[in-house]
Amino acid sequence: MKKINYKLINTLLVIIIIFLIWLMKDLWLGVLTKIIDILLPFILAFAIGYVLHPLLKKMVKRGIPKTLALVIIGGTVVLFISFILWLLIPNILPLIFEQTTSLFSSLIKFVQDLSTKHDVNLVGVKDAISEVSTQITSSLGKGISDGFISIINQSLGILTKLIIIIIVAIYFLSDMERIRDEFEKFLARRKNKKTLRYFRKLDEAIHNYVNAFALYALIIFIQYTTVFYLIGHPHYLLLGLLSAIGTIIPYFGGIVTNLIAIITASVISPKLLVLSIIVSLIFPQIDGYFTSPKIYNKSNQIPTILSIFAVFAGGALAGAKGIILALPITIILLTTYRFYRSEITSSIGKITKISKE
C-alpha cells in the first residue's frame, strides 16, 4: 500500500483556499473596505495623539499640569481648525477659484501662442488643459455658490468624523505615555533588547521627520506666497500652495511649480517673466542648500530618488492616499533597513574581534 503524500495534499489545499479567496474577492474586499472606513478615524486619531505626545511631555516638564496641557492642546487644535474653515470658505476659496481660473486661462493661452508661433499641433494638450480646468473650476465654483451653510450640510459626515477624530485623539494623547510604557514592558518581557532598540529608533525617526516635514512645508508656503506676491504674480497664493504640496515630491514638485509660474508669467508681461525666472532660479538653491538642510539636519533623511520613486509608486497603487502615506512608509522601511544593517555590521565586527583574539 502506497503512503499518502501529505505534502502534496497540503499544497493542493493551500492552492484551493487561495483560489476560493480569489473567487470571493468582491465579498471580502467589500468587508475589508467597511472595516477600514470604521477604523480609519481611530487610526488617524492615534497618529495625531502620537505626533502631539512630545509637545505634551514638554509642557508637563515645564510644570504645566497634564489636564491643563491637554485642554490647551485640544483647544488650540479646535481653534486652529475653526479659524482655517472660517478663513478658507468666505475668503480664501473665492481667491483660489479666481487664481485657478486665471492660471488655466494663462496655460491655454501659452499653448495657443506656442502652437501658432512654431506651427505645432497642440490641440490635444489644449483640450486636456481645458477639460481639467472645467472639472476643477466647476467643483470650486459649485462649492462657493452653494454657500457656507450648504457646504456644512453636505459635509455633515466629514465634520462628524472630524469631531470624533479630535475627541479620540485627545483620549489617545492622554493615555499615550501609558500605551508607550506598556508596549516597552511587553518588549522587555520578551528579553529581546534588539527589538526594543529598533522601536525606539523608529519612534525617534518618525517624530523627527514628521516635525521637520510640517515645518518645511509651512516655511515653503509662506516663502513662495510672499515672494510671488511681491513680484506681482497674480497666482501667488495658488503657487504658494503648490510649492508646499510639492515638498511631498522633493526636487520634482518644485520644478513643476516653478515651470507653472514661468509659463503663466510669460503670457502676462516680460517683466513678470524675468522676475519669475529669477525667483525660480534663486529660491530653490536657497531651499536646497540652506533651508532644507537646516530643518532636516536631525531627521532621518530619505534619498531624493527614493522619495520620488516612493511617491510615484504610492500614487500608482493607491492614488492620493498612496501619495500621502508614501513617505511615512518609506521612513519606516528605510529606518528598519538601516537599523538591522547596523546591527549586522556590529555583530560581524564583534565576531571578527573575538576571532582575532
Protein Blocks (a to p, Z undefined) as FASTA:
>chain_A
ZZddfklmmmmmmmmmmmmmmmmmmmmmmmmmmmmmmmmmmmmmmmmmmmmmmmmmmmmm
nopafklmmmmmmmmmmmmmmmmmmmmmmmmmmmmmmmmmmmmmmmmmmmmmmmmmnopa
fklmmmmmmmmmmmmmmmmmmmmmnommlmmmmmmmmmmmmmmmmmmmmmmmmmmmmmmm
mmmmmmmmnopaklmmmmmmmmmmmmmmmmmmmmmmmmmmmmmmmmmmmnopaklmmmmm
mmmmmmmmghjlmmmmmmmmmmmmmmmbmklmmmmmmmmmmmmmmmmmmmmmmmmmmpcc
ddfklmmmmmmmmmmmnommlmmmmmmmmmmmmmmmmmmmmmmmmmmmmmmmmmmZZ
